[in-house]
Every structure is written in C-alpha cells, then in structure tokens.
Amino acid sequence: MSSTSPNRGIASLECHRTYMDALAKPTDPQTFLRGNAERAAAGTPFELATTFEVVFV
C-alpha cells in the first residue's frame, strides 16, 4: 500500500457519503479506511496494509 493509497481511498469514500451512511455503524472515511488498514497490518512490520480475497469461478 503506497503512502498515497489511503488518501485516494478517503477522497473516494467522501464522494460516496450514501455508502458510508448506510453502514451498520456510520463513520467517517478516514477512520473507516485507516482502521481497516491498521488492522490488516497487525503482526507485520508495516504500518498499513490491505487484504484481498481470491475467488475462483
């Protein structure tokens, strides 16, 4: 995850306020993305990370 990725994601979610407001626990984009990225990096030597799932069809 580059240092610009979180900022781009935050800006994107700020443009999609309806999505953020529809979450079970509405939150602001920075808290939402940074919190998820910090949890994904837990146990690694990195400050932020992202997760993904491979789906075979």
PAZAPA-4460 file (N, C-alpha, C; in steps of 0.05 Angstrom, whole numbers, plus 32768, in hexadecimal, padded with zeros to 4 digits):
% residues 57
    n_x    n_y    n_z   ca_x   ca_y   ca_z    c_x    c_y    c_z   seq   type   mol
   8011   7FE9   8000   8000   8000   8000   8012   8018   8000     1      M     A
   8010   8029   7FEC   8020   8041   7FEB   8016   8056   7FFE     2      S     A
   8026   806A   8003   801E   807F   8016   8007   8090   800B     3      S     A
   8003   808F   7FF0   7FED   809F   7FE5   7FD3   808F   7FE4     4      T     A
   7FD4   8074   7FE6   7FBC   8064   7FE4   7FA7   806B   7FF8     5      S     A
   7FAE   806D   8012   7F99   8074   8025   7F8B   808F   801F     6      P     A
   7F9B   80A3   8016   7F8F   80BD   8010   7F7C   80BB   7FF9     7      N     A
   7F83   80AB   7FE5   7F71   80A8   7FCD   7F58   8099   7FD5     8      R     A
   7F5B   8085   7FE6   7F43   8076   7FEF   7F31   8088   8000     9      G     A
   7F3C   8098   8011   7F2D   80AA   8022   7F1E   80BE   8010    10      I     A
   7F2B   80CA   7FFD   7F1E   80DD   7FEB   7F08   80CF   7FDB    11      A     A
   7F0C   80B7   7FD3   7EF7   80A8   7FC4   7EDF   80A4   7FD6    12      S     A
   7EE3   809B   7FEF   7ECC   8096   8000   7EBE   80B0   8008    13      L     A
   7ECC   80C6   8009   7EBF   80DF   8010   7EAC   80E7   7FFA    14      E     A
   7EB1   80DD   7FE1   7E9E   80E2   7FCB   7E87   80CF   7FCB    15      C     A
   7E88   80BB   7FDC   7E72   80A7   7FDE   7E66   80A6   7FFA    16      H     A
   7E5E   80BD   8003   7E53   80C0   801E   7E3C   80AD   8023    17      R     A
   7E2B   80A7   800F   7E14   8095   8013   7E1E   807A   801C    18      T     A
   7E34   8070   8010   7E3F   8056   8018   7E48   8057   8035    19      Y     A
   7E56   806C   803D   7E60   806E   8058   7E49   8070   806C    20      M     A
   7E35   807F   8065   7E1E   8082   8077   7E0E   8068   807A    21      D     A
   7E0F   8056   8066   7E00   803D   8067   7E0D   8027   8077    22      A     A
   7E26   802B   807F   7E34   8016   808E   7E26   8012   80A9    23      L     A
   7E28   7FFA   80B4   7E1C   7FF4   80CD   7E24   8008   80E3    24      A     A
   7E3D   8010   80E2   7E47   8025   80F5   7E53   803B   80E4    25      K     A
   7E43   804F   80DC   7E4D   8065   80CB   7E66   8071   80D7    26      P     A
   7E79   8077   80C6   7E93   8083   80CF   7E9E   8094   80B9    27      T     A
   7EB2   80A3   80BF   7EBF   80B3   80AB   7ED3   80A3   809B    28      D     A
   7ED8   80AA   8082   7EE9   809A   8071   7F05   8096   807C    29      P     A
   7F11   80AA   8088   7F2D   80A7   8092   7F2E   8092   80A8    30      Q     A
   7F1B   8093   80BB   7F1A   8080   80D1   7F15   8064   80C6    31      T     A
   7F03   8062   80B3   7EFC   8048   80A7   7F13   803B   8099    32      F     A
   7F20   8049   8086   7F36   803E   8076   7F4F   803A   8087    33      L     A
   7F57   804E   8096   7F6F   804C   80A6   7F6D   8036   80BA    34      R     A
   7F56   8033   80C7   7F53   801E   80DB   7F55   8002   80CE    35      G     A
   7F49   7FFF   80B7   7F4B   7FE5   80A9   7F67   7FDF   80A0    36      N     A
   7F75   7FF4   8096   7F91   7FF0   808D   7FA3   7FEA   80A4    37      A     A
   7F9F   7FF7   80BC   7FAF   7FF1   80D3   7FAB   7FD4   80DD    38      E     A
   7F91   7FCC   80DD   7F8B   7FB0   80E5   7F98   7F9C   80D2    39      R     A
   7F97   7FA2   80B8   7FA3   7F90   80A4   7FC1   7F8D   80A8    40      A     A
   7FCD   7FA2   80B2   7FEB   7FA2   80B6   7FF3   7F96   80D0    41      A     A
   7FE0   7F91   80E2   7FE7   7F86   80FC   7FF8   7F6D   80F9    42      A     A
   800D   7F6B   8108   801F   7F54   8107   8033   7F54   80F0    43      G     A
   8033   7F6A   80E1   8047   7F6E   80CB   8059   7F85   80D2    44      T     A
   806F   7F89   80C4   8080   7FA0   80CA   8076   7FB9   80BD    45      P     A
   805E   7FB9   80B2   8053   7FD1   80A4   803F   7FDF   80B4    46      F     A
   803D   7FF9   80AF   8029   800A   80BD   800D   8005   80B1    47      E     A
   800B   8003   8097   7FF1   7FFF   8089   7FF3   7FE9   8075    48      L     A
   7FDD   7FDA   8071   7FDC   7FC5   805E   7FC0   7FC3   8053    49      A     A
   7FBC   7FB3   803F   7FA2   7FAD   8035   7F9F   7F8F   8032    50      T     A
   7F86   7F85   8033   7F81   7F69   802F   7F71   7F65   8016    51      T     A
   7F71   7F4D   800C   7F61   7F46   7FF5   7F5A   7F29   7FF6    52      F     A
   7F46   7F22   7FE7   7F3E   7F06   7FE6   7F3E   7EFD   7FC8    53      E     A
   7F49   7EE6   7FC3   7F49   7EDB   7FA8   7F31   7ECA   7FA5    54      V     A
   7F21   7ECF   7F91   7F08   7EBF   7F8D   7F0C   7EB1   7F72    55      V     A
   7F0B   7E97   7F73   7F0D   7E87   7F5B   7EF1   7E82   7F50    56      F     A
   7EEC   7E87   7F37   7ED2   7E82   7F2A   7ED4   7E6E   7F14    57      V     A
***
